[in-house]
Amino acid sequence: DPPAAVVKFLEQTGLMQEDPDWNSWQQQQYGEPPLVITARGYEFMLQDVRVQVWQFILQYFQSLENHKRCDEIRAEALLFLVCLSFCRVGDAFPAAALSAIGKTLMRDFSQFGLLYVAQVGTDAKTGKERRVFFPTRVAVNLVAGGLDDDDDEDDNAGGLRGGGGGHMGRGARGAGAGAGAA
């Protein structure tokens, strides 16, 4: 199942909805109806990957509206995104170098496919997990875009484009977006 923040985004923006053909027998047998893609969702899938990701980011920013540190989180998020555009795909960066807000953004951005986060061991002194993050091609090209149109095929590989029959499980449904916990 996709991360809860992604499922929430898909529902809030009307890209997916509960299956309207789900009947009471199916509900008894299988539980809640699955999500199905809407016409708006199909249009979204045909957009450029950068446009898709920016829509996720804007929805993410909107979800921070009532957070007491909203402006601070948004400013750090924009700075983080700009910094990612100067990174190289495949280079690792230590999560320990990030602020508390930056670590929350790291986790949230990984849900949107902008970063890959990995545990690389445990700090011998503190016993805490050591994590690194790797910017994806989507993150690196997000702000300025690719330098060469030939990169588009590679960009889509790490993007948000879906495949399959248009159904999505709902296991992650109902959880909130991440930065609210920052």
Secondary structure, 3 states (H helix, E strand, C coil): CCCHHHHHHHHHCCCEEECCCCCHHHHHHHCCCCEEECHHHHHHHCCCHHHHHHHHHHHHHHHCCCCCCHHHHHHHHHHHHHHHCCCCCCCCEEHHHCCHHHHHHHHHHHHCCCEEEEEEEECCCCCCEEEEEEECHHHHHHCCCCCCHHHHHHHHHCCCCCCCCCEECCCCCCCCCHHHHC
